[in-house]
């Protein structure tokens, strides 16, 4: 497959859900992983950073697509009883 020079929000959701279907455990672990970050990254206008100063993959991916009026990113992970079941456009 050739390199894509542009992707859509739906492309990203599709890939995340494909990854989830192929290996739910790895996807959960990757999405749940967080790294401590500094205040400068925490203050980024679109990258989603937890109040405790940690950032994860989903926060970075959301940073690509911006935030809504309430500063929420466009991609949401859906859980059911603690199990990651799908990614959706928020």
N, C-alpha and C positions, 0 to 999 in steps of 0.2 A: 504494500500500500504506500503511495507517495506521501511525502510530508505535507501536512495541511498548514496553510498559512493563515487560516482563519477558522475559528470554531464557534459554534453557537452554544447557548446555555443548554439546549436540548441535546446536543452532541455530548456534552459533559455528563449530563444526567444519564444518557444511554450507556456511556462507557462505565460509569460508576455502578449502574445496575447490572451490566454484563459482568463486571468484576465480582460483584456480590453473588451472582448466580454461579460463577465458576469456583469461587473460594470464599464462602461467607466468613469463615474464621479469620483469614488473612485480611479481608476487607474491614471487618470489625476492628481488628487490632490496629490497622493502619489509621482508620478514622478516629479511633479512641486515643491514639498517641498524641502527646502534647510535649512541647519544648518550652522551657522558660525563655522569655524574651524581655528586652529592655523597654523602657518607656517610649522611646522613639518609634519602635515597631507597634507598641500598644496604642500609640496615637495616630497610626496610619488611618486615613479617612475611609478605606474600604476593606482592608484585611480585618477579619473578625478575630479579636483577641479576648480571651477570658479575663474577667476582672482581676483574677489572681496573677495576671501577667504570663499567661501561657497561650501558645498558638498551636493549631493543628492543621492538618492537610485541608480539611473542609473550610477552615477560616481563610486559608490562602486561596483556594479555588474560588470562594465567594468574593475575594478581593478582586478577581479578574472581572467580575460582572457587576460590581457596584453594590450599593445598599439602597433600601427603600427609605421612606420618610421617617421610619422608626429605627433606622440604622441596622436593620436585619438584612442579611445576605439572601441571595436568590435561591440557593441550594439548601435543602433541608434533608437531614437523615431521619427516617421514620423508624421508631422502635415500637415493639409490642412485647410487653413483659420482659424488657431488657434485651430482646433480640432485635438486631438490625434487620429490617425486612425490605426496605427500599429507600431510594433517593427520589425526591420530588422537587419540582419547581415550587417554591414557596409562594 
